């Protein structure tokens, strides 16, 4: 297994927060952008239906038109604030504080496997300890452990699993869970379905 991994401060690796944001996947920023897109889309659909209903029912007047215009202006204001103020501010904070772990790990095929596997590492940590623990975890050979979703049996990726859970669970604990085949692991889709089912069952029990 060949490993080439590096840890650097963001401000040492990149010229500024803009170049950092253009080259590095930052989940926090990506989630904000997804929420902006969802809210904007929902708002535009709502405004479209309001305008369409007013035309169909034939009661389009200045008040309805004013509401549509005001709604569009609020959506534009929301997007502007998020993209011009909130996101740049978070990028600057990450640029000044975060550590960047990057490189690749090449796993040569064994006697029972034909193809080699290459994992590209591209992770961001706000603490040096988190970056160090992540590198140590990768060096331990955790990527050699193959896991599948307990429910749907699809192959799971440790890097994706770590990225989705490291904010709530330490890297050391995640590594132990991944390596323990006595622990059931769900993929994101099955986990969300299981949580929704449990919430629905609790709600039904309360109503009874």
GIBEL-V198430 format. One record per helix or strand. SS is the DSSP state (H for helix, E for strand). FROM is the first residue (numbers start at 1). LEN is the number of residues. If there is no record, write none. Layout:
BEGIN
ss: {SS:SS}
from: {FROM:FROM}
len: {LEN:LEN}
END
This chain:
BEGIN
ss: {E:H:H:H:H:E:E:H:H:E:E:H:H:H}
from: {2:10:17:27:62:99:117:128:142:147:155:158:171:188}
len: {8:4:7:30:36:9:9:12:3:2:2:8:9:20}
END
